[in-house]
Amino acid sequence: MAEENKLTVRAVERALDILLCFTEASDLSLTEISQRVGLHKSTAHRLIASLEGKGFLVRNTASDKYRLGLRVWELAAGMSDTDEPAVVLLPEMERLRDLLGETVSLYVRDGLERVRVQAVQSKQVIRRVAQVGARLPLYVGASSKVLVAFAEPDDQLLQPESWPQELDMQRFQAQLEETRKLGFATSVEEREAGAAAIAAPVFNRSHKLVAALAVSGPANRLTLEQMLADAPAIVEAAKRMGKMLK
């Protein structure tokens, strides 16, 4: 009986792994899914068939690829409009996107990573495309600086054993101090060539750090000078967002 329970739990874990594949791509073939989750194609196919039967996945017969089904969005619709920052703050993010013309993202911290929980894409032809659900390292980028600088001191992150050897920890710590002083952080091609970003902290009404609000775009358009000019609008938007949260 215990062994049967283990097998059932493992099947659930594998099915969830399959769904999580779609945080990185909107359409995936059976082969692509099986490779991403490390399963034999026959095993992956059985799990996909179950997810498809429940409406969590849909197969495009023309391309023979799968995408998320309506049942996923039904679950998302059940999220609390009053407690979920990604839902509550979306209108304000759209307003900021329209004001500045660049992509706007909302990040929260998860361990030693940051997760993009909401994004509003720029309407410009050349733009920085931000994918919701993406996990990024916490030791580089404007949003990372904000999430570390304004949180409780984190000894786990700033330890030699967990810090990438190719990065200068002292420089990062100096950037954290600057972030606290300015009230926002910037980055130019730190994580991705050709990209720049500026981020500000979102505190709730109890002055607890909830998220980092970021504006990102091509580095040749979102220059350091432009980011400094945009900073007051971003910081003010983050303050308005914080007043919406408990």
ChimeraX commands (.cxc) that place a marker at each C-alpha (Angstrom):
marker #1 position 0.00,0.00,0.00 radius 0.5
marker #1 position 2.84,2.37,0.91 radius 0.5
marker #1 position 4.55,1.63,-2.39 radius 0.5
marker #1 position 1.32,2.34,-4.26 radius 0.5
marker #1 position 1.02,5.70,-2.50 radius 0.5
marker #1 position 4.59,6.57,-3.45 radius 0.5
marker #1 position 3.85,5.78,-7.10 radius 0.5
marker #1 position 0.72,7.95,-6.99 radius 0.5
marker #1 position 2.61,10.89,-5.48 radius 0.5
marker #1 position 5.39,10.49,-8.03 radius 0.5
marker #1 position 2.85,10.57,-10.87 radius 0.5
marker #1 position 1.42,13.80,-9.47 radius 0.5
marker #1 position 4.89,15.32,-9.23 radius 0.5
marker #1 position 5.65,14.37,-12.83 radius 0.5
marker #1 position 2.35,15.79,-14.05 radius 0.5
marker #1 position 3.10,19.06,-12.28 radius 0.5
marker #1 position 6.60,19.09,-13.81 radius 0.5
marker #1 position 4.96,18.81,-17.23 radius 0.5
marker #1 position 2.68,21.78,-16.53 radius 0.5
marker #1 position 5.66,23.81,-15.28 radius 0.5
marker #1 position 7.35,23.30,-18.66 radius 0.5
marker #1 position 4.89,25.85,-20.03 radius 0.5
marker #1 position 6.35,28.64,-17.90 radius 0.5
marker #1 position 9.20,28.67,-20.45 radius 0.5
marker #1 position 7.31,28.03,-23.69 radius 0.5
marker #1 position 3.72,28.34,-24.88 radius 0.5
marker #1 position 3.72,25.35,-27.27 radius 0.5
marker #1 position 5.66,22.12,-26.82 radius 0.5
marker #1 position 5.74,18.77,-28.60 radius 0.5
marker #1 position 5.71,15.41,-26.83 radius 0.5
marker #1 position 9.44,15.04,-27.53 radius 0.5
marker #1 position 10.22,18.49,-26.13 radius 0.5
marker #1 position 8.19,17.83,-22.99 radius 0.5
marker #1 position 9.74,14.42,-22.37 radius 0.5
marker #1 position 13.24,15.90,-22.74 radius 0.5
marker #1 position 12.51,18.81,-20.39 radius 0.5
marker #1 position 11.13,16.63,-17.61 radius 0.5
marker #1 position 13.52,13.72,-18.18 radius 0.5
marker #1 position 10.88,11.10,-18.85 radius 0.5
marker #1 position 10.55,8.39,-21.48 radius 0.5
marker #1 position 8.17,9.49,-24.23 radius 0.5
marker #1 position 5.67,6.72,-23.42 radius 0.5
marker #1 position 5.51,7.79,-19.75 radius 0.5
marker #1 position 5.21,11.45,-20.70 radius 0.5
marker #1 position 2.47,10.61,-23.20 radius 0.5
marker #1 position 0.36,8.84,-20.56 radius 0.5
marker #1 position 0.62,11.79,-18.18 radius 0.5
marker #1 position -0.09,14.30,-20.96 radius 0.5
marker #1 position -3.17,12.30,-21.96 radius 0.5
marker #1 position -4.48,12.54,-18.40 radius 0.5
marker #1 position -3.81,16.30,-18.27 radius 0.5
marker #1 position -5.47,16.69,-21.66 radius 0.5
marker #1 position -8.48,14.71,-20.51 radius 0.5
marker #1 position -8.94,17.05,-17.54 radius 0.5
marker #1 position -8.58,20.14,-19.72 radius 0.5
marker #1 position -5.20,21.29,-18.40 radius 0.5
marker #1 position -3.52,20.73,-21.77 radius 0.5
marker #1 position -4.79,21.06,-25.34 radius 0.5
marker #1 position -3.20,19.52,-28.43 radius 0.5
marker #1 position -2.95,21.47,-31.66 radius 0.5
marker #1 position -3.64,18.81,-34.30 radius 0.5
marker #1 position -1.96,20.88,-37.04 radius 0.5
marker #1 position 1.40,21.27,-35.27 radius 0.5
marker #1 position 1.04,18.24,-32.97 radius 0.5
marker #1 position 2.09,20.44,-30.08 radius 0.5
marker #1 position 0.49,21.02,-26.70 radius 0.5
marker #1 position -0.45,24.23,-24.91 radius 0.5
marker #1 position -2.14,25.07,-21.62 radius 0.5
marker #1 position -5.88,24.47,-21.58 radius 0.5
marker #1 position -8.74,26.54,-20.22 radius 0.5
marker #1 position -8.78,24.65,-16.92 radius 0.5
marker #1 position -5.51,26.36,-15.96 radius 0.5
marker #1 position -7.09,29.78,-16.49 radius 0.5
marker #1 position -10.15,28.70,-14.52 radius 0.5
marker #1 position -7.86,27.98,-11.58 radius 0.5
marker #1 position -6.11,31.32,-12.02 radius 0.5
marker #1 position -9.49,33.07,-12.00 radius 0.5
marker #1 position -10.08,31.64,-8.54 radius 0.5
marker #1 position -7.14,33.58,-7.08 radius 0.5
marker #1 position -8.13,36.24,-4.57 radius 0.5
marker #1 position -8.46,39.66,-6.15 radius 0.5
marker #1 position -7.81,41.25,-2.75 radius 0.5
marker #1 position -4.76,39.28,-1.66 radius 0.5
marker #1 position -2.82,38.42,-4.82 radius 0.5
marker #1 position -0.38,41.21,-5.83 radius 0.5
marker #1 position -0.03,39.93,-9.40 radius 0.5
marker #1 position -3.76,40.48,-9.93 radius 0.5
marker #1 position -4.31,43.61,-7.85 radius 0.5
marker #1 position -1.38,45.54,-9.30 radius 0.5
marker #1 position -1.94,44.78,-12.99 radius 0.5
marker #1 position -3.88,48.00,-13.81 radius 0.5
marker #1 position -1.16,50.14,-12.25 radius 0.5
marker #1 position 1.49,48.24,-14.21 radius 0.5
marker #1 position -0.41,48.87,-17.43 radius 0.5
marker #1 position -0.59,52.57,-16.59 radius 0.5
marker #1 position 3.17,52.68,-16.03 radius 0.5
marker #1 position 3.80,50.82,-19.31 radius 0.5
marker #1 position 1.68,53.37,-21.19 radius 0.5
marker #1 position 3.50,56.24,-19.47 radius 0.5
marker #1 position 7.06,55.04,-20.12 radius 0.5
marker #1 position 6.57,52.85,-23.19 radius 0.5
marker #1 position 8.65,49.96,-21.88 radius 0.5
marker #1 position 7.94,46.49,-20.50 radius 0.5
marker #1 position 6.88,46.41,-16.84 radius 0.5
marker #1 position 7.42,43.37,-14.60 radius 0.5
marker #1 position 6.66,42.38,-11.02 radius 0.5
marker #1 position 9.08,40.09,-9.18 radius 0.5
marker #1 position 8.89,38.27,-5.88 radius 0.5
marker #1 position 11.62,36.39,-4.12 radius 0.5
marker #1 position 11.70,32.62,-3.76 radius 0.5
marker #1 position 14.78,31.40,-1.92 radius 0.5
marker #1 position 17.86,32.34,-3.90 radius 0.5
marker #1 position 15.83,33.21,-7.01 radius 0.5
marker #1 position 13.39,35.86,-8.12 radius 0.5
marker #1 position 10.21,34.92,-9.98 radius 0.5
marker #1 position 8.38,37.13,-12.45 radius 0.5
marker #1 position 4.76,36.88,-11.31 radius 0.5
marker #1 position 3.28,39.51,-13.62 radius 0.5
marker #1 position 4.34,41.37,-16.76 radius 0.5
marker #1 position 2.94,43.97,-19.13 radius 0.5
marker #1 position 4.71,43.97,-22.49 radius 0.5
marker #1 position 5.87,47.12,-24.24 radius 0.5
marker #1 position 3.91,48.04,-27.37 radius 0.5
marker #1 position 7.04,49.09,-29.21 radius 0.5
marker #1 position 8.28,46.99,-32.13 radius 0.5
marker #1 position 11.71,46.50,-30.55 radius 0.5
marker #1 position 11.02,45.60,-26.95 radius 0.5
marker #1 position 12.09,43.57,-23.97 radius 0.5
marker #1 position 9.74,40.55,-23.78 radius 0.5
marker #1 position 9.19,39.39,-20.20 radius 0.5
marker #1 position 7.76,35.93,-19.62 radius 0.5
marker #1 position 5.59,35.38,-16.55 radius 0.5
marker #1 position 6.83,32.53,-14.37 radius 0.5
marker #1 position 10.48,32.95,-15.33 radius 0.5
marker #1 position 12.97,32.25,-12.54 radius 0.5
marker #1 position 16.12,34.34,-12.45 radius 0.5
marker #1 position 19.17,34.47,-10.18 radius 0.5
marker #1 position 19.01,36.76,-7.16 radius 0.5
marker #1 position 22.61,37.97,-7.36 radius 0.5
marker #1 position 22.35,40.05,-10.54 radius 0.5
marker #1 position 19.90,42.57,-12.02 radius 0.5
marker #1 position 17.99,45.63,-10.80 radius 0.5
marker #1 position 15.09,43.67,-9.32 radius 0.5
marker #1 position 17.46,41.35,-7.46 radius 0.5
marker #1 position 19.17,44.32,-5.83 radius 0.5
marker #1 position 15.83,45.67,-4.69 radius 0.5
marker #1 position 14.60,42.33,-3.32 radius 0.5
marker #1 position 17.82,41.89,-1.34 radius 0.5
marker #1 position 18.50,45.50,-0.33 radius 0.5
marker #1 position 15.10,46.13,1.26 radius 0.5
marker #1 position 14.54,42.70,2.81 radius 0.5
marker #1 position 15.78,41.34,6.10 radius 0.5
marker #1 position 19.57,40.70,6.10 radius 0.5
marker #1 position 20.26,37.49,4.17 radius 0.5
marker #1 position 23.32,35.60,5.30 radius 0.5
marker #1 position 22.49,32.63,3.06 radius 0.5
marker #1 position 22.83,34.62,-0.17 radius 0.5
marker #1 position 25.99,36.51,0.72 radius 0.5
marker #1 position 28.09,33.48,1.57 radius 0.5
marker #1 position 31.18,32.40,-0.41 radius 0.5
marker #1 position 29.82,28.86,-0.82 radius 0.5
marker #1 position 26.60,30.06,-2.47 radius 0.5
marker #1 position 28.03,33.03,-4.34 radius 0.5
marker #1 position 29.14,32.59,-7.99 radius 0.5
marker #1 position 32.93,32.83,-8.19 radius 0.5
marker #1 position 32.81,34.92,-11.36 radius 0.5
marker #1 position 30.92,37.72,-9.59 radius 0.5
marker #1 position 32.30,40.29,-7.15 radius 0.5
marker #1 position 30.36,39.99,-3.88 radius 0.5
marker #1 position 31.78,43.22,-2.45 radius 0.5
marker #1 position 30.67,45.11,-5.54 radius 0.5
marker #1 position 27.17,43.67,-5.17 radius 0.5
marker #1 position 27.09,44.71,-1.51 radius 0.5
marker #1 position 28.11,48.23,-2.51 radius 0.5
marker #1 position 25.28,48.24,-5.05 radius 0.5
marker #1 position 22.87,47.23,-2.29 radius 0.5
marker #1 position 23.95,50.22,-0.22 radius 0.5
marker #1 position 23.44,52.51,-3.20 radius 0.5
marker #1 position 20.01,50.98,-3.80 radius 0.5
marker #1 position 18.94,51.70,-0.22 radius 0.5
marker #1 position 20.23,55.26,-0.52 radius 0.5
marker #1 position 18.51,56.00,-3.85 radius 0.5
marker #1 position 15.33,54.01,-3.27 radius 0.5
marker #1 position 15.70,52.16,-6.59 radius 0.5
marker #1 position 18.24,50.10,-8.55 radius 0.5
marker #1 position 19.45,50.03,-12.14 radius 0.5
marker #1 position 21.23,47.47,-14.27 radius 0.5
marker #1 position 22.74,47.66,-17.73 radius 0.5
marker #1 position 23.55,44.37,-19.48 radius 0.5
marker #1 position 24.23,42.66,-16.15 radius 0.5
marker #1 position 22.26,39.51,-16.90 radius 0.5
marker #1 position 21.48,39.80,-20.58 radius 0.5
marker #1 position 23.40,41.54,-23.37 radius 0.5
marker #1 position 21.55,44.51,-24.85 radius 0.5
marker #1 position 19.04,44.80,-21.99 radius 0.5
marker #1 position 18.67,47.35,-19.20 radius 0.5
marker #1 position 16.29,47.68,-16.26 radius 0.5
marker #1 position 15.33,49.86,-13.34 radius 0.5
marker #1 position 13.42,48.59,-10.30 radius 0.5
marker #1 position 11.81,49.97,-7.15 radius 0.5
marker #1 position 10.52,48.23,-4.02 radius 0.5
marker #1 position 6.81,47.65,-3.38 radius 0.5
marker #1 position 6.03,47.76,0.34 radius 0.5
marker #1 position 2.60,46.89,1.70 radius 0.5
marker #1 position 0.72,49.02,4.22 radius 0.5
marker #1 position 2.69,47.35,7.04 radius 0.5
marker #1 position 5.90,48.47,5.30 radius 0.5
marker #1 position 6.85,44.89,4.50 radius 0.5
marker #1 position 8.63,44.28,1.20 radius 0.5
marker #1 position 6.23,42.45,-1.12 radius 0.5
marker #1 position 7.79,42.71,-4.58 radius 0.5
marker #1 position 10.06,44.58,-6.96 radius 0.5
marker #1 position 8.52,46.68,-9.71 radius 0.5
marker #1 position 10.77,46.77,-12.77 radius 0.5
marker #1 position 10.83,48.56,-16.10 radius 0.5
marker #1 position 13.06,46.98,-18.73 radius 0.5
marker #1 position 13.96,47.54,-22.36 radius 0.5
marker #1 position 16.75,47.66,-24.94 radius 0.5
marker #1 position 19.89,49.21,-23.46 radius 0.5
marker #1 position 20.31,51.58,-26.40 radius 0.5
marker #1 position 16.91,53.09,-25.62 radius 0.5
marker #1 position 16.71,52.61,-21.87 radius 0.5
marker #1 position 20.02,54.33,-21.14 radius 0.5
marker #1 position 21.21,55.14,-17.64 radius 0.5
marker #1 position 20.28,58.77,-18.24 radius 0.5
marker #1 position 16.78,57.74,-19.32 radius 0.5
marker #1 position 16.36,55.42,-16.33 radius 0.5
marker #1 position 17.32,58.17,-13.91 radius 0.5
marker #1 position 14.74,60.42,-15.57 radius 0.5
marker #1 position 12.10,57.67,-15.27 radius 0.5
marker #1 position 12.98,56.79,-11.66 radius 0.5
marker #1 position 10.55,59.21,-9.93 radius 0.5
marker #1 position 7.59,57.85,-11.90 radius 0.5
marker #1 position 8.55,54.24,-11.11 radius 0.5
marker #1 position 9.10,54.89,-7.41 radius 0.5
marker #1 position 5.79,56.73,-7.19 radius 0.5
marker #1 position 3.99,53.88,-8.99 radius 0.5
marker #1 position 5.52,51.40,-6.53 radius 0.5
marker #1 position 4.25,53.50,-3.62 radius 0.5
marker #1 position 0.74,53.59,-5.06 radius 0.5
marker #1 position 0.86,49.83,-5.54 radius 0.5
marker #1 position 1.91,49.33,-1.93 radius 0.5
marker #1 position -1.14,51.21,-0.68 radius 0.5
marker #1 position -3.32,48.63,-2.45 radius 0.5
marker #1 position -1.83,45.74,-0.46 radius 0.5
marker #1 position -2.51,44.62,3.09 radius 0.5
marker link #1:1,2 radius 0.2
marker link #1:2,3 radius 0.2
marker link #1:3,4 radius 0.2
marker link #1:4,5 radius 0.2
marker link #1:5,6 radius 0.2
marker link #1:6,7 radius 0.2
marker link #1:7,8 radius 0.2
marker link #1:8,9 radius 0.2
marker link #1:9,10 radius 0.2
marker link #1:10,11 radius 0.2
marker link #1:11,12 radius 0.2
marker link #1:12,13 radius 0.2
marker link #1:13,14 radius 0.2
marker link #1:14,15 radius 0.2
marker link #1:15,16 radius 0.2
marker link #1:16,17 radius 0.2
marker link #1:17,18 radius 0.2
marker link #1:18,19 radius 0.2
marker link #1:19,20 radius 0.2
marker link #1:20,21 radius 0.2
marker link #1:21,22 radius 0.2
marker link #1:22,23 radius 0.2
marker link #1:23,24 radius 0.2
marker link #1:24,25 radius 0.2
marker link #1:25,26 radius 0.2
marker link #1:26,27 radius 0.2
marker link #1:27,28 radius 0.2
marker link #1:28,29 radius 0.2
marker link #1:29,30 radius 0.2
marker link #1:30,31 radius 0.2
marker link #1:31,32 radius 0.2
marker link #1:32,33 radius 0.2
marker link #1:33,34 radius 0.2
marker link #1:34,35 radius 0.2
marker link #1:35,36 radius 0.2
marker link #1:36,37 radius 0.2
marker link #1:37,38 radius 0.2
marker link #1:38,39 radius 0.2
marker link #1:39,40 radius 0.2
marker link #1:40,41 radius 0.2
marker link #1:41,42 radius 0.2
marker link #1:42,43 radius 0.2
marker link #1:43,44 radius 0.2
marker link #1:44,45 radius 0.2
marker link #1:45,46 radius 0.2
marker link #1:46,47 radius 0.2
marker link #1:47,48 radius 0.2
marker link #1:48,49 radius 0.2
marker link #1:49,50 radius 0.2
marker link #1:50,51 radius 0.2
marker link #1:51,52 radius 0.2
marker link #1:52,53 radius 0.2
marker link #1:53,54 radius 0.2
marker link #1:54,55 radius 0.2
marker link #1:55,56 radius 0.2
marker link #1:56,57 radius 0.2
marker link #1:57,58 radius 0.2
marker link #1:58,59 radius 0.2
marker link #1:59,60 radius 0.2
marker link #1:60,61 radius 0.2
marker link #1:61,62 radius 0.2
marker link #1:62,63 radius 0.2
marker link #1:63,64 radius 0.2
marker link #1:64,65 radius 0.2
marker link #1:65,66 radius 0.2
marker link #1:66,67 radius 0.2
marker link #1:67,68 radius 0.2
marker link #1:68,69 radius 0.2
marker link #1:69,70 radius 0.2
marker link #1:70,71 radius 0.2
marker link #1:71,72 radius 0.2
marker link #1:72,73 radius 0.2
marker link #1:73,74 radius 0.2
marker link #1:74,75 radius 0.2
marker link #1:75,76 radius 0.2
marker link #1:76,77 radius 0.2
marker link #1:77,78 radius 0.2
marker link #1:78,79 radius 0.2
marker link #1:79,80 radius 0.2
marker link #1:80,81 radius 0.2
marker link #1:81,82 radius 0.2
marker link #1:82,83 radius 0.2
marker link #1:83,84 radius 0.2
marker link #1:84,85 radius 0.2
marker link #1:85,86 radius 0.2
marker link #1:86,87 radius 0.2
marker link #1:87,88 radius 0.2
marker link #1:88,89 radius 0.2
marker link #1:89,90 radius 0.2
marker link #1:90,91 radius 0.2
marker link #1:91,92 radius 0.2
marker link #1:92,93 radius 0.2
marker link #1:93,94 radius 0.2
marker link #1:94,95 radius 0.2
marker link #1:95,96 radius 0.2
marker link #1:96,97 radius 0.2
marker link #1:97,98 radius 0.2
marker link #1:98,99 radius 0.2
marker link #1:99,100 radius 0.2
marker link #1:100,101 radius 0.2
marker link #1:101,102 radius 0.2
marker link #1:102,103 radius 0.2
marker link #1:103,104 radius 0.2
marker link #1:104,105 radius 0.2
marker link #1:105,106 radius 0.2
marker link #1:106,107 radius 0.2
marker link #1:107,108 radius 0.2
marker link #1:108,109 radius 0.2
marker link #1:109,110 radius 0.2
marker link #1:110,111 radius 0.2
marker link #1:111,112 radius 0.2
marker link #1:112,113 radius 0.2
marker link #1:113,114 radius 0.2
marker link #1:114,115 radius 0.2
marker link #1:115,116 radius 0.2
marker link #1:116,117 radius 0.2
marker link #1:117,118 radius 0.2
marker link #1:118,119 radius 0.2
marker link #1:119,120 radius 0.2
marker link #1:120,121 radius 0.2
marker link #1:121,122 radius 0.2
marker link #1:122,123 radius 0.2
marker link #1:123,124 radius 0.2
marker link #1:124,125 radius 0.2
marker link #1:125,126 radius 0.2
marker link #1:126,127 radius 0.2
marker link #1:127,128 radius 0.2
marker link #1:128,129 radius 0.2
marker link #1:129,130 radius 0.2
marker link #1:130,131 radius 0.2
marker link #1:131,132 radius 0.2
marker link #1:132,133 radius 0.2
marker link #1:133,134 radius 0.2
marker link #1:134,135 radius 0.2
marker link #1:135,136 radius 0.2
marker link #1:136,137 radius 0.2
marker link #1:137,138 radius 0.2
marker link #1:138,139 radius 0.2
marker link #1:139,140 radius 0.2
marker link #1:140,141 radius 0.2
marker link #1:141,142 radius 0.2
marker link #1:142,143 radius 0.2
marker link #1:143,144 radius 0.2
marker link #1:144,145 radius 0.2
marker link #1:145,146 radius 0.2
marker link #1:146,147 radius 0.2
marker link #1:147,148 radius 0.2
marker link #1:148,149 radius 0.2
marker link #1:149,150 radius 0.2
marker link #1:150,151 radius 0.2
marker link #1:151,152 radius 0.2
marker link #1:152,153 radius 0.2
marker link #1:153,154 radius 0.2
marker link #1:154,155 radius 0.2
marker link #1:155,156 radius 0.2
marker link #1:156,157 radius 0.2
marker link #1:157,158 radius 0.2
marker link #1:158,159 radius 0.2
marker link #1:159,160 radius 0.2
marker link #1:160,161 radius 0.2
marker link #1:161,162 radius 0.2
marker link #1:162,163 radius 0.2
marker link #1:163,164 radius 0.2
marker link #1:164,165 radius 0.2
marker link #1:165,166 radius 0.2
marker link #1:166,167 radius 0.2
marker link #1:167,168 radius 0.2
marker link #1:168,169 radius 0.2
marker link #1:169,170 radius 0.2
marker link #1:170,171 radius 0.2
marker link #1:171,172 radius 0.2
marker link #1:172,173 radius 0.2
marker link #1:173,174 radius 0.2
marker link #1:174,175 radius 0.2
marker link #1:175,176 radius 0.2
marker link #1:176,177 radius 0.2
marker link #1:177,178 radius 0.2
marker link #1:178,179 radius 0.2
marker link #1:179,180 radius 0.2
marker link #1:180,181 radius 0.2
marker link #1:181,182 radius 0.2
marker link #1:182,183 radius 0.2
marker link #1:183,184 radius 0.2
marker link #1:184,185 radius 0.2
marker link #1:185,186 radius 0.2
marker link #1:186,187 radius 0.2
marker link #1:187,188 radius 0.2
marker link #1:188,189 radius 0.2
marker link #1:189,190 radius 0.2
marker link #1:190,191 radius 0.2
marker link #1:191,192 radius 0.2
marker link #1:192,193 radius 0.2
marker link #1:193,194 radius 0.2
marker link #1:194,195 radius 0.2
marker link #1:195,196 radius 0.2
marker link #1:196,197 radius 0.2
marker link #1:197,198 radius 0.2
marker link #1:198,199 radius 0.2
marker link #1:199,200 radius 0.2
marker link #1:200,201 radius 0.2
marker link #1:201,202 radius 0.2
marker link #1:202,203 radius 0.2
marker link #1:203,204 radius 0.2
marker link #1:204,205 radius 0.2
marker link #1:205,206 radius 0.2
marker link #1:206,207 radius 0.2
marker link #1:207,208 radius 0.2
marker link #1:208,209 radius 0.2
marker link #1:209,210 radius 0.2
marker link #1:210,211 radius 0.2
marker link #1:211,212 radius 0.2
marker link #1:212,213 radius 0.2
marker link #1:213,214 radius 0.2
marker link #1:214,215 radius 0.2
marker link #1:215,216 radius 0.2
marker link #1:216,217 radius 0.2
marker link #1:217,218 radius 0.2
marker link #1:218,219 radius 0.2
marker link #1:219,220 radius 0.2
marker link #1:220,221 radius 0.2
marker link #1:221,222 radius 0.2
marker link #1:222,223 radius 0.2
marker link #1:223,224 radius 0.2
marker link #1:224,225 radius 0.2
marker link #1:225,226 radius 0.2
marker link #1:226,227 radius 0.2
marker link #1:227,228 radius 0.2
marker link #1:228,229 radius 0.2
marker link #1:229,230 radius 0.2
marker link #1:230,231 radius 0.2
marker link #1:231,232 radius 0.2
marker link #1:232,233 radius 0.2
marker link #1:233,234 radius 0.2
marker link #1:234,235 radius 0.2
marker link #1:235,236 radius 0.2
marker link #1:236,237 radius 0.2
marker link #1:237,238 radius 0.2
marker link #1:238,239 radius 0.2
marker link #1:239,240 radius 0.2
marker link #1:240,241 radius 0.2
marker link #1:241,242 radius 0.2
marker link #1:242,243 radius 0.2
marker link #1:243,244 radius 0.2
marker link #1:244,245 radius 0.2
marker link #1:245,246 radius 0.2
view
